[in-house]
Amino acid sequence: MEEDMEKLMNLNDFKEKPKKTDKQMEEIRERVVKRALEMYKKEYPYEWGGTGPDTYDCSGFTQKVLIDEGFKKFPKYSGDQAEYTGKLNKDKSQLKKGDLVFFFNKKKKRISHVGMYIGIDEKTGKQQFVHSSGNGSACEGNKKRIRDCWGMKISNLDDGDYTKRWAGFESLEKIAIKEKLLQKEEPKKEINRKIMKSDFEPSENTLGVIKDKEEKKKPVITNMRKNIAEIKAEMSSKMKEAQQNKEENKKENNVKVKVR
């Protein structure tokens, strides 16, 4: 028993098994990013307000990708998309593939642009996102909608303009939960400490309950002991009485024999 206790006390970490929802979410992220990159490769041109099938603006692009992957209620406009699950997260270190990234307009008064995070570029180590972008100033005098100014792009999040206009990101997981594509699980607290011997000792409350129970048992046990003692005394008295009666009967029989 003591050896088992020592083994338990030396365990430092208890890590939960991966949840089923984690695996499901990874599959959703992979599908969404794959669909976004497929559209990127087709070089759809940018058009303000475009929702397909031939042209897309930024929010039309992200909506199309999500709808194609089962997010049926996801809204069209970038402002509505940014508010779909609540407040945006501004911490870029928490970004995961498939999350939607949002940017303010130049005056930082409203959301004006959206794209999809696709991960870190292996060559540059920079965070990247895919989006449909229209840059009118870069296309002045050029009637062709080439990728450099109009259409599908892959850009770095830390590029100057995007850094200045950064508004935050919306978790794809939260969107999936709202769309009921993923069941929400309550997080379990991880045990990350050394188990102490005190963990196996009863608390004061527990000891109090046990003591109360023992106190309640005492009168019953005492009464039982009294009853047993009384029964023994009564049996002993009856046995003595029977022995006396036997001896008296024997004497009477002897007297009768002599008289005859």
C-alpha positions in Angstrom: 0.0 0.0 0.0 2.8 2.4 0.9 4.6 1.7 -2.3 1.5 2.5 -4.3 1.1 5.7 -2.4 4.7 6.7 -3.2 4.2 6.0 -6.9 1.1 8.2 -7.0 2.8 11.0 -5.1 5.6 11.1 -7.7 3.2 11.7 -10.6 3.7 15.3 -11.7 1.4 15.7 -14.7 -1.9 14.2 -15.7 -2.6 15.1 -19.4 -6.0 14.6 -21.0 -6.4 12.5 -24.0 -7.1 14.4 -27.2 -10.7 15.3 -27.5 -12.8 14.1 -30.4 -13.7 17.7 -31.1 -10.0 18.6 -31.5 -9.7 16.0 -34.3 -12.9 17.2 -36.0 -11.7 20.8 -35.8 -8.4 20.0 -37.4 -10.2 18.3 -40.3 -12.5 21.3 -40.7 -9.4 23.7 -40.8 -7.7 21.6 -43.4 -10.7 21.5 -45.6 -11.4 25.2 -45.4 -7.8 26.2 -46.1 -7.6 23.7 -49.0 -10.8 25.3 -50.5 -9.4 28.8 -50.1 -6.1 27.9 -51.9 -8.0 26.2 -54.7 -9.9 29.5 -55.3 -6.6 31.4 -55.1 -5.1 29.2 -57.8 -8.0 29.9 -60.1 -7.1 33.6 -60.0 -10.6 35.0 -59.7 -10.5 38.7 -60.3 -11.6 41.2 -57.7 -14.8 43.2 -57.9 -16.3 45.3 -55.2 -19.5 43.5 -53.9 -18.6 40.4 -55.9 -20.0 37.1 -54.6 -19.2 34.9 -57.6 -19.2 32.9 -59.6 -16.7 34.9 -61.7 -15.6 37.7 -59.4 -15.2 38.2 -55.7 -14.4 40.9 -53.2 -12.7 40.2 -49.9 -15.8 39.2 -47.9 -17.4 37.5 -50.9 -14.3 35.3 -51.1 -14.3 34.3 -47.4 -18.1 33.7 -47.4 -17.8 31.5 -50.5 -15.1 29.4 -48.9 -17.0 28.8 -45.7 -20.4 28.2 -47.4 -18.7 25.6 -49.7 -17.5 23.8 -46.5 -20.9 23.7 -44.7 -21.0 27.1 -43.0 -24.5 27.9 -44.3 -25.4 31.0 -42.2 -22.1 32.9 -42.5 -22.8 36.5 -43.5 -21.6 38.4 -46.5 -20.2 41.8 -45.3 -16.8 42.0 -43.6 -18.2 44.1 -40.7 -20.9 41.4 -40.1 -18.4 38.7 -40.4 -16.2 40.4 -37.8 -19.1 40.5 -35.3 -20.4 37.0 -36.0 -19.1 35.3 -32.8 -18.3 38.4 -30.7 -15.2 40.4 -30.0 -12.1 39.9 -32.2 -8.8 38.5 -30.8 -5.8 40.8 -31.5 -3.1 38.3 -30.3 -1.5 37.0 -33.6 0.4 34.3 -31.7 -2.9 32.5 -31.1 -3.8 32.3 -34.9 -4.6 28.9 -36.4 -5.2 27.9 -40.0 -8.6 28.9 -41.2 -9.1 31.8 -38.8 -10.4 35.0 -40.4 -8.2 38.0 -40.2 -9.7 41.6 -40.3 -8.3 45.0 -41.0 -9.6 48.5 -40.4 -9.8 51.1 -43.1 -7.0 53.8 -43.2 -8.9 56.0 -40.7 -9.4 52.9 -38.4 -13.1 53.7 -38.0 -14.5 50.5 -39.4 -13.6 47.0 -40.7 -12.9 47.3 -44.4 -11.0 44.1 -45.3 -11.0 40.4 -44.4 -8.8 37.4 -45.4 -8.1 33.8 -44.2 -5.0 32.8 -42.2 -3.2 29.9 -43.9 -0.2 29.5 -41.5 3.5 30.3 -41.5 5.6 30.3 -44.7 8.3 27.7 -44.4 10.9 29.8 -46.3 10.3 33.2 -44.7 8.9 32.2 -41.3 6.2 34.9 -41.7 2.5 34.5 -41.0 0.4 34.6 -44.2 -3.2 35.0 -45.3 -5.0 34.6 -48.5 -7.5 37.2 -49.6 -9.2 38.9 -52.6 -7.9 42.4 -52.8 -8.5 45.4 -55.0 -5.8 48.1 -55.1 -7.1 50.8 -57.4 -4.0 53.0 -57.2 -1.7 50.2 -58.3 -3.9 49.5 -61.3 -4.4 53.1 -62.6 -4.0 53.1 -66.4 -4.1 49.3 -66.5 -7.3 47.8 -67.8 -6.2 44.2 -67.0 -7.1 42.9 -63.6 -3.8 41.3 -62.9 -3.0 39.7 -59.5 -0.6 42.4 -58.5 -3.4 44.8 -58.1 -6.8 43.1 -58.5 -7.8 39.6 -57.3 -6.6 36.7 -55.2 -3.4 37.3 -53.2 -1.3 35.7 -50.5 0.2 38.4 -48.2 2.2 38.6 -45.0 0.5 39.8 -41.9 3.4 41.9 -40.8 3.7 43.9 -44.0 3.6 47.6 -43.1 0.1 48.5 -44.3 -1.6 45.4 -42.8 0.2 45.8 -39.5 -1.0 49.4 -39.2 -4.6 48.4 -40.1 -4.7 45.2 -38.0 -8.1 44.8 -36.2 -7.8 41.2 -35.0 -9.0 37.7 -35.9 -12.1 35.5 -35.5 -11.6 31.9 -34.5 -12.8 29.4 -37.1 -13.6 27.1 -34.2 -16.0 29.6 -32.7 -17.7 30.0 -36.1 -18.0 26.2 -36.4 -19.6 26.0 -32.9 -22.1 28.8 -33.8 -22.9 27.0 -37.1 -23.4 23.8 -35.0 -20.7 22.0 -37.1 -18.9 21.3 -33.8 -20.2 20.4 -30.4 -18.9 22.7 -27.7 -17.1 20.8 -24.8 -16.6 22.3 -21.4 -12.8 22.5 -20.7 -11.5 20.3 -17.9 -8.9 21.7 -15.5 -5.5 20.0 -16.0 -3.9 18.6 -12.9 -0.3 19.9 -13.0 1.1 19.5 -9.5 2.6 16.9 -7.3 0.1 14.7 -5.4 0.6 15.2 -1.7 0.0 12.6 1.0 -2.7 15.0 2.4 -4.8 14.3 -0.7 -5.4 10.8 0.6 -6.1 11.8 4.2 -9.8 12.5 5.3 -10.8 16.1 5.9 -12.0 17.5 9.2 -15.5 17.4 8.0 -15.2 13.7 7.0 -13.7 12.9 10.4 -16.5 14.8 12.1 -19.1 12.7 10.2 -17.3 9.5 11.1 -17.1 10.5 14.8 -20.8 11.4 14.9 -21.7 8.0 13.5 -19.4 6.2 16.0 -21.1 8.2 18.8 -24.5 7.2 17.6 -23.4 3.5 17.6 -22.2 3.6 21.2 -25.6 3.5 22.9 -26.7 0.6 20.7 -23.6 -1.3 21.5 -23.9 -0.6 25.2 -27.5 -1.7 25.3 -26.5 -4.9 23.4 -23.9 -5.6 26.0 -26.3 -5.0 28.8 -28.9 -7.4 27.2 -26.3 -10.1 26.8 -25.1 -9.7 30.4 -28.7 -9.9 31.7 -29.4 -13.0 29.6 -26.3 -14.7 31.0 -27.2 -13.8 34.6 -30.7 -15.1 34.1 -29.5 -18.3 32.5 -27.0 -18.8 35.3 -29.7 -18.2 38.0 -32.0 -20.7 36.3 -29.2 -23.3 36.1 -28.5 -22.9 39.8 -32.2 -23.1 40.6 -32.5 -26.3 38.5 -29.5 -27.8 40.3 -31.0 -27.0 43.7 -34.3 -28.6 42.7 -32.4 -31.7 41.5 -30.6 -32.0 44.7 -33.7 -31.5 46.8 -35.6 -34.2 44.8 -32.7 -36.6 45.3 -32.8 -36.1 49.1 -36.6 -36.7 49.2 -36.2 -39.9 47.2 -33.5 -41.2 49.7 -35.8 -40.4 52.6 -38.7 -42.4 51.1 -36.4 -45.4 50.5 -35.3 -45.4 54.2 -38.9 -45.2 55.4 -39.9 -48.3 53.5 
